[in-house]
Amino acid sequence: MPHSDKQTFAIGTLARRAGCQVQTVRYYEQIGLLPEPARNAGNQRRYDGATLRRLTFIRHARDFGFSVEAVRELLGMADHPNMPCDHADAIAKRHLEEVEARIERLSALRDELKRMVAQCAGGRVEECRIVEVLSDHDQCLYTAAHGGQQAIR
């Protein structure tokens, strides 16, 4: 259903149209990503199409894994459409590097879990390689220096 900036709607409608929860809308208001809404005579929040577009932008950015601070920066740039987009590009490149590093860590973790499961003899717990490895921190391949991810040997 189309919407205009003159049409207003309640928080539940806003959340539903943006594909999020009412609590999420309130949270984004509290941290300043969404502006304080207008209120009707009954003191209910009333939102317009501009707020819906902003919330949808936030939701999509968060779906892509951007941090709240990165979303805040991107919103600031979106509020000034005539600015050059080099800073937005830098934010996206930095996030891509973080995603690629996370994928690398997760791939290593997957490989180690496969190896650990393959080494399980299916006997008793006292002989279980999985329990042994998880109980022995000396068998870790990675430390907190690698983003807090630990994988076993």
Beta strands, then each sheet from edge to edge (+ up, - down):
strand 1: 38-39
strand 2: 45-46
sheet 1: 1+ 2-
end
